[in-house]
Amino acid sequence: MRSIPILASLAASALASALPPKATDTDSTQLPLVIWHGLGDDFEREGLKEVVELAESTNPGTYVHLIRLAEDGNGDRQATFLGNVTEQIAYVCDQLAADPILRTAPAINALGFSQGGQFLRGYIERCNAPPVHNLVTFGSQHNGISEFQSCSLGDWLCSGAEALLRSGRWTNFAQSRVVPAQYFRDPTDMEQYLEYSNFLADINNEREFKNEDYRKNLMSLNRFAMFMFEEDTTVVPKESSFFAEVNGTTGEVTPLHERPIYKEDWLGLRVLDEEGKLDFRTTPGQHMRLTEKVLRKTFEEYFAPLKGEQSTSSPGLVVQRAH
């Protein structure tokens, strides 16, 4: 869902001239980090620049690649509302494979903010070249949304997408052009969802045919950490961050472990869980309100240099400073 504005990544020229990731010593390797931002954000926002700087200061030598779907911030923001998610992920697959630093690294780490989290998971399931080592998602809608967020007054791009979603969420136009429609999922309307969903029903392997490549690719992760915001009212339901199902009438939550997607292991999540590679984390506050402390701890735990044998294996965000 929407993150509150986040700023400018590094300028394209700075990214092009960035030094490749290098070992901090002879027994460690610092993997590159790829970040995909959320709805309503773009790669030129201040918050993203702060995240890049924090990643680099926490783990020196980190090369950070900010995913972009256009050459400028305005176009990148528009693409978070309007576009075909399947085509966007294919574009990102080509983008990452073309980066000379990413494609020569033994693996990459991935960080997804809001809808960027399920899109990165889509990248892993559909191409995963270069391969992802650790995936971390914050407030992502892994099990979809059952309501669309309210838009800020004067945000005509958001309002236009919202109107299209509300007027015909299962139309071919909405499912091929309105980004949030492509991860809309109402448990009371599963028949139409399974028939018409352009993105989520496929990437969650919910249809009768199960794509074994999706399962194999996701199981190749070393760690998959999902963060849910405790007071999140932007993502409905917030438990979607954990792949949970929520009854819209009673509010009853069916956790991932009790759902067929886990029991029958459609995506390999059960295998990851049994191997201790699937983490369910909560963080205080509203959607995408992240503190520097939480981010730094996350970078230390999931994106630190690989040691020993590991080194050879394969909504804008608002960063709140502690006072």
N, C-alpha and C positions, 0 to 999 in steps of 0.2 A: 504494500500500500504506500501511500504517499509519505515521503520523508520530507522534512522541512529543509529549505535550500542548503546545499553544501557546495563549497567552492573549488575553484580551479585546481585541478590537478596540476601536474607540471606542464609547462608549455610543451608543444610538440617538439620543439628544438631541443629542449632540455632532456626529454625522454630519449630522443635519437642519440644524444651524446652521452647518455648515462653509461657508466662503466658496468660491465657484466658482473653478476654476483660472484663473489670469491670466498674461499674458505677463510675463516678467521684464524685457523691454525691447520696443521697438516691432518687433523683428524675430524674436521667438521666442514660442512657445506651449508651455506645460506641459500635457500631456495628463493626464487622470485615470488612476488605476491601479485595476484590479479584481483581487482576489486570491481564489482558491478553495483552501481548505485540504484536507488529506488525510484518510484513513481514521483514525477514532479521535480526531479533533480537533474543535474547535468554535470559533466566532467569539469566545468569551469567554476564550481562553487567553492567558497572559502572553507566550508567544513571538510570537504574532501582533501583540500590542500593540507589542512591540519592533520587529517588521518594519515596522509602520505608521510608527513614529517614525523609523526609519532611512530609509524612503522619503521622508518629509517633510524630513528634515535634509539628505539627499543632493541632492534636487531641490526646493528651496523652492517652495511654491505647489501642490504635488501634492495633489489630492483623492483619497483612498483609499476605495474601497468594498469591504467584506468581504462576500462572498457568504454568505448564511445560508439554511438550509432550515427554520428554526423560529424562534420568537420568543425562545427561551432556549437556553443552552448545552447543556443536557441533551438537548433535542429535536433540536438541530442535530447533536450527536454521534451520536445514535441513527440519524439519517438517513444517516450515512456508512456504516452497516452494513445497514440495512433500508430498502428503498424501491425504487421503479421509476426507473431512471436516465433513461429517456426522459421520464417525467413531471417528474423533477427538473430536467432541462435546460430543458424548456418553462416551468417555473416561474421559472427564472433568466432566461430570455429576457424574460419579463414584468417581472421584478424590475428588470432593468437598464434596460429601455425606459421604466419608470415613474419612474426617478430623474431629477429635473429638471436636475441638473448633467451627468449622463452623456449624456442624450438631446440636450442642446444643444451638447455638445462636438463638434469636428470629427471626433474619433475617440477611442478609449481604448486604453491599454496593458493587458496581461493577464499575470498571474503565477500559475502553477499549481503547487502543491506535491503531489507524489505523485499519487494518483488525480484530484486536482483539475485536473491538467494535461490528461489526456485528456478530462475533462468540459468544460473550457474550449474545447478543440479541437472538441468536439461542439457547443458554443454557436456557434462561428464557422461551422461547416459548416451548421448547421440554421437559424440566424436571423441572427446577426451584425448586429444593430441595437440599440444603436450599434455601428459597425464597429470591429474591433480593428486597431490599427496594428502593434504588435510583441507577439508571444507568446513567453513564456519558461516552460519547464517544468523542474522539478527532480525527478528520480527517478520520472518518470511511466511508466505501463505502456501505451505506445502500441501495442505488439504483444501486449498481454495478459499474463497470468500462467499458468504451468503448474502452480504449487503455491500453496496458500493459506498465509499466514503462521501461525506459532504464536502463541497468545494468552498474555498475562500471567496468572499465577495470580490467580483472583478476578475477572477481567474477564468477567462472565457474558454481556454483550452480544456481545462478540467471540466467545466460546466458542459461543454459540447460533448465530451466523451461520456459524461454521466448521463446526459439525455439520450444518447444513442444506446447506452447499456440498458436503461430503464424501458425504452420503447420497444426493444427487440433483441434481447440478449442472445437468442438462439438463431438469429438470422445469419445468412452467409456473410453479409456485410459486417455485422458486429464481430463474428468469429474470425474474420480475416483482417479486420482493420482496427478494432477497439481493444487495446491491450488488456485492461482489467476484465473484459468479457471472456477472455481466453483462459482465465483461471477462476471464473465464477463457478461455484458448485453449491447447489441447493440440495441437501439430502432428501427433500420431499419431491424433487423433480429429477430423479436419477435417469429416467428413461430418455428425456430430451438431452440431458447432459452427456450421457454415454453415446448418443447418436451424433450430436452436433459439436461437442467441445473440440476446438482446434488444437489445444495444447495440453491442458491438465489431465484429461482422461487418458491421453496417450502416454504422457511422461510418468504418470502414476501406475501404468500397466493395469488399468481398471477394466478394460474391455476383455472380451472372451479370449482373443489372441494375446498371449503374453510375449513380449519381446525379450528374449533371453540376453541379448546384448546389453539392454538397459540394466538388467540385474547384475551381469558380470562386471560391467563398468563401475557401477556404484559400489559393489563389493570390493573393488580394488582399492578403495580409499583406506588410508592408514587410520584416520580419525574423521568423524562427521559430528560436529557440534552444532546443536540447534538452541538458540536463545529465544525465550519468550519474554516480552515486557509485561510485568505484573499488572500494571494499570492501563494496559493498551485498550483504547476504545476506538481506534482507527481501523484496526483489523478486526473484522467480525466474521467468525469468532476468533479471538486471540489464540485459542488452543490449536488453531491451524498450524502454528509455528512448530508444534510437536506431532503433526500428522493426526491429531485427534479429531473425532467426529462429534458434533454438538447438535442436539435436538433443539431446533429453533423455537419450539413451543414450550417444552419443559425445562430447557437449559441443561438437560442431562448430558454429561460428557462421557463419551466412550474413548478411552485412551488407545493409543496405537497398539499396545500389546493385546488388546481384546478385539482388534479388527482383522478381517480376512487379509488385508494387505500385508499384515505382519505374520499372522498364523500360517498363511499359505506362502508367505515370503515372495510376493510378486516382484519386489525390488531388491531383495537381499538385505533388507533392514534387520531382519531377525538374525541373520548370520553376523552382521556387523555388531549387533547388540550382544550376542553370545560370546563374541570374541573381545568384548570390552572396548569396542571402537565407536560406539554410538552414545553421545552425551546429550542429556536433556538439562539445560540450564535456564534459570530465570534471572532477570535483572530488573531492579526497581524502575518505576516511572512509566510515562506514557510512551507511545510509539516513537522509536528512533531518538529518544532523549538519552544519549549515552555520555557517561562521564569519561574523562581521560583515564581515570583509575581502572575502570572496567575494560577499556580498550587496551591499555598497556598490559594488563594481566592476561588478556586474551592473546595478544601478540607474543607474550613470553611463553604461554603454555602451548600454543598451537603452531606458531610460526618461527620458533627459535631455530638456530642452526642444527642440522642433523649431525649426530655424533657417531663416531666409529663406523660400524658396518652399515648403519642406516644411510650414511652419506653416499653410498654407491648403489642403493636401491632406487629402484625407481620412485515525499516526503522528505525533504532534505534533512540530513543529519545535523544535529546540533551537538557539538562537543562541549560539555560543561566542565569548566576548570574548577578544581578544588581550591578552596580558599584557606 
